[in-house]
């Protein structure tokens, strides 16, 4: 077998492994939202993203229960006041790492609620990733969540709690 044939055979046998290594494998853990009052115009969704593959980016989210859904974070201004801001570029989900969307930090913001978020209900949420594409999960409305011990800012929900299940996304 010639050197050229050996290199070709080796590259063909390694190619499927390289494709698997690049595949984004995102798991959506414990998605939840706090309940809202009937007059509330906004809400927030919290969850944890576990990435078992190549780095990816959460670039948008949508749900039929809100007129607009954005990815938000909290940022301190020059006066020490925490403000929510839209993160247009989305959130990096590191390779073989995780990203926690939690009270006082990164979260999915729901604006223009079309109905109250009632304790015990579930709502659909579609997350869009650069590599993994769209992933739809059911988000539990859970009023029993408590704020983290170190506190958070705003009234958009509570800390990440114990798992209610996981959803997995893979590239097609």
QUIBEL-V378052 format. One line per field, one symbol per residue. psi: psi as a letter, one per 40 degrees, with the letter a starting at -180 (. if undefined). A space follows every 10 residues. Layout:
psi=???
This chain:
psi=hidddddddd dddddddddd dehhghhhhf hiiiiiideh eiaihiihhh heaiiihhei iiieeidhhi hiihhhadee hhihihgdea hhhihfaihh hiheaiihhh hfheiihhhe iiiihhhhid deahhhihhh hheeiiiide iiiifeaaih aiheiiihii i.
